[in-house]
Amino acid sequence: MSIFRRRRSEDSSGAPGTEGTAAETTAAGTTAAETTADVAQQDAPETEQAAEAGSSFDRSSGPFDVSEVEGRGERLALGAVWLPGREGMEIRMEIQEESQRPIALIVGLAGSQVQLQVFAAPRTLGVWDEIRAEIAESAVAQGGSVDEVDGTFGRELVARLPVRTSDGRTGHQPTRFVGIDGPRWFLRAVFVGPAAHDPAAAEPLESVLRDVVVVRGSEAMAPREVLFFELPQLPPAPGEGGEPGAEQPEGEPAAEAPEGGRDPLQPFERGPEITEVR
């Protein structure tokens, strides 16, 4: 991986809804996180959690829970996930304005991008079935179209979402929504670019997604509460000085947001970023 970028998010909401910024949303139809925490069952064995949650998709080949792997290996530790590296991969993070902490990870590879977010989930129930319906409803309400299909990771959505083109016209962007229920967590992946509609083009990013390890933690959290990522400490490139993790401002202005915030179903609109080159 050669480039690491950090991008701000202007909204402070952490729920996977369809209001607010896309980095924090696009998974459900509401913005407020549910308030019932899963404290009562916190001491249940992790193996039981794995058996109870995520039953709609066989995760035996990944993505994995941290309890299901022997170690991190060569994956990059980014807080809520351990991310496998690939040659030519580019990573950006969406920063929550209120907390100044990363809440979304955007991985670019082979001409496509996938946005990753992790949320807390109930111990005994997956949330993807419910969230999938909310995404579809929101997309149609905004003038898009949605098909629910059987994909690589189980049931998923292939949508065509309205976007404003550079010449001011309205176009439609293919967008693919994937959801994976795990033990006490929900991982959402949103593909754009060729990977959103071309199975062959999707293979490199799908390989990355399969090798992701989710690090949920043991703390009690409300269902749909966002899990934060962390900035890695990268060593300087050979011949470069400075401290590991030094940041260089890129100086790129934020994209203009529509009234009330960015379109919640456009997860890859560029904003202020900080670039770090290894």
N, C-alpha and C positions, 0 to 999 in steps of 0.2 A: 504494500500500500504506500503510495507516494505522497498523497495530499490528505490533510485532515482539516476540515472546515467547521467553524461554529457559526450558527445562524440564530438570530434572536426571534422569539415569538412574542407578539404584542399582547396576547390574551393570557390571563392567569388561570383560566379554568383547566382542570386536569382530567375531566371526564371524557370518555370516548363518544361524544355526542355529534350532532350535526350543526351546532352553532359555535361561534367563536372561531379561532384560527384552526387551519387544517392540521397543523402539527399535533394539536391536542384532540382533534375531533375526527369526524368522518366515519365513526364506527356505530353510533347510535343516534336516536332521534331526540335526546334530551341532553342538556349541558350539566345539570346538577348531578354529582356523584351520589349514589344511593348511600344512605346514612347508617345502615345496619352493618356493623363490623362483625367479623367472624371470630370473635373472642372465645365463645363457648367451646369451640372445637379445636382450639389452637394446639393442644397437646396430642392430637391424633397422629399416629405414625405416618410418615411421608409415603410409605408404600401403599397404605390404604388410600391416601389422597390421590395417588397416581391412578389407582384402580377405579376410583369413583368419578374423577373428572376426566374430560377429554376423550370420552368413550366414542364420540362420533367420528374420530379420525385416529387411525393407528399410528402412533408416534414412535414405534419401535425403531424406525430409521431416521428419527429426528423430525422436528426440533426436539431438544432434550431438556429435561429439568436437571438442575445441578446435582440432584441426588442420583441421577441415572448414568453419570459418567465418572470415570476414575480420577480425572484431573483436567485442568484447563488445556494442557498441551500447548500448541502454538497459537491458540485463539487469543485475541486481544481482549483484555478485561475492561469493560465499559460500564460497570455498575450493574444495571438490570440484565445485561446479557454478556456472554463471552462470544465474541464475533470472530469467525474464521477469516483469515486473510487470503486474498487472491491477487495475482499479478495484475497490475493496472487498476486495482480497486480505488475508488474515491469515496471518502466518508465526509458527511456534513452532519452537524447536530443543530436541532432547533432548541433555542434557549427560552425558557419561560420568563417573561419580563419581570413578574412579581418576585419569584424566588431566585432568578438568575441561575437556574439549574436546567440541564438538558432534559427534555421530555420526549424527543423524537430523534431517530437516527435515520439518515438517508444514505443509502449505499448505491453508488453508481458503478456499473460494470458492463462492458461490452455494448455500450450505446443505449442502455436502459437504466432505470432507477427503481429502487424499492424503498418505501418508507416503512420503518419498523417502530412500533410502540408496544409497550407491555403494560397491562393493567392488572390490578388485583381482581380476583374472582371468588365467588362462593366455593366452599370446600367440596360440596357434593353436586353442584350443578354447573354445567358449561353455560356460557353466555352467547356463543356465536349464533345459534339459531335465532335468538331474539334480536341481536344486533344486526344480523344480515337483513332481516325484514325492515328494520329501521333505516338502514342505508338505502335500500331499494325505494322505500317510500319517499325519502328525502330527495334522491336523485330525480325521480319522476316529477316531483313537485317543482324542481328547478328547471324542468324542460329537457331532462335527459332521458335516456332509455336504459333498461337493465335486463339482463338475462341471468337467471340462476342456472348454473351448470355443475356437473361433476368434474372436478379438476384434480390436479396432482395432490392437493392437500384436502380432499373431500369437497363438500359443497362450497361453492364460491360464487362471486358475482362478477360478471363482465359488463361494464357500463360504458356508455358514451355520454360524457358530461359536457355541458355547454361551457365554452371558454371564449374570451375576447382575444382576437388575433392582433398582430402588431399593426395591421392597417385599420383597426377599429371594428372589424366585422365580427360576427359571432360564428364560431366553429364548434366542432365537437371533438373531444379528446378521449380516446379509448383508455379506460382505467379498469384495473382488475383488483378486486378486493378479496383477500384471503384471510381467514380467521382460524386460529388454532387454540383450542381449549387445553390447558394443562392443569397440573395440581395446584390450585389456588392462584392461577394466573391465566391471563388471556393475551395471546400474541397476535397483533394485527399487522398484516403486510399489504401495502398498496403499491401495485406495479404500474408504471407508466413507461411510455416509449414502446419499442417493438415487443418487449416482454409482456405487454398488456394484451396482445392479440396473436402473437406468433409463438407456438410451443417451442420451436427450435431456438428462437432468440431468448426465450425465458429460461432455458436450461442453466446458464451460468449463475443467474441470481437465485434460481430454485435450489441449486447446489449449495449456495451460501446459506439460504434459509434452513435447509435440512440440517446443516452442521451447527446452527446456533444453539447455545445453551442458555436457558433462562435462569437467572439468579433471583428468586422471589424474596428470599429472606423470611425470617420467622415472625416478624412483627405483625400485629393485627392491623388490618386495613379495611376500609369500606370497599365493597364491590365496585368495580370500575374506577377506583382511584389509581392515578397514573404512578408507575414506577419510574424513578429517575435514572437517567444514564449518568456516567461520570466521564470526565475528560481523561484520556490516557496520558501518562508521562512518557513521551517519546524521546529517545536520545537524538542529539544533533547529527546531521549527516556528516560523513567523513570530510574533514577540512573546515567544517563550520564551527564557529564559536557559540557562546551563549549557553544558557541553562537549558536542560531538557524541558520541553513543554513551553519554550518561549513562543509568544504569539506575535504575529505581524499583522497589523490592520490592513485589510484589503481595500477599504475605503469605498466600497460599492454602496450606493444609496438603496434604500428600501424600495421595492416595487409599490406603486400606488395602490392602496387598498380601497375597495368599494365602501360605501357608507355602512357603518356597523361592523367593519372588520372584513378580512379577506374571505373570498368564497370558500366555505368550509369543505367543499369537495375538491379543491385544487391543492393538493398537499405539497407541490414542488415549486410554488411561486417563490422567486428569489427575494431575499431580504438582506439586511446588514449581516456581513459574515466576517469572521476572523480566520485567516488561513495559516496553517502550520505545515511546513514542508520538511519531510524527514530526509 
